[in-house]
Amino acid sequence: MTLRGVFTLLAAMIAACWMTPAAAQHSGSDPDRQILVMVTHPPDHYRPNGAYGGDYGDQLTRSSRERLARRIAGKYGLRLVDAWPMPMIGMDCFVMAVPESRTTKDVADQVSHDPSVAWAQPVELYAAQGSADSPNDPLFAAEPATQQWHLADLHRIATGRGITVAVVDSGIDSRHPDLAGQLLVNRSFVAGQPDVAERHGTGVAGIIAAKADNGIGIAGVAPDVRLLGLRACWQIERAPNSTVCDSFSLAKALYFAV
């Protein structure tokens, strides 16, 4: 399988396992009117000092790629919104806004046939699965697994020590007493919003890696793993129990994890 295939499969597995399409909007932008445009990296260029350009840290390479993206956007009447270099898979990922008079599907199909474009697809918005905590017992949702999976017995065999798990979700509260010291990285890939701790991401991180035998809260399924907290989703203020993600933020977080 190609790197593109692996990357696409990862995204599809996450979407299928714990997300469903949502109609909510990202603050400051409208994913419903955007497409992802994947462009193959131009060949690296030799520099007199012996260095090679190949990422956005190189001004000449960056300018060349931005010009290419703006040319594609202009050719199809689109507006360049955002960009993310993905040199590991030999691609640049660009987000382009689509005019109201056209559908994102039709535009993505059209842009996909451009010789400069590897592929394009509409930006999708997903909602995380899961109900709210019980108001009378905040640990209620976590208790069944403790009994059904016999966690105490399992932890005598394995606790996840030496394993790193990427949690691609909403913001994780790294200061929570059950999660303090459990995160190797806590980074946001959501554009246009402050990096904050949120309920869904914190809850999922706790289910995975809450500390054991500390007299607080619950014990995670694998309390000795270390986490990469990768915020690709955000909580909707007007609906505190609603958490949504878009395919661009998911792509950035998955790329970072890989």
Order of alpha helices (4+ residues) and beta strands (2+ residues): alpha-beta-beta-alpha-beta-beta-alpha-beta-beta-alpha-alpha-beta-beta-alpha-beta-beta-beta-alpha
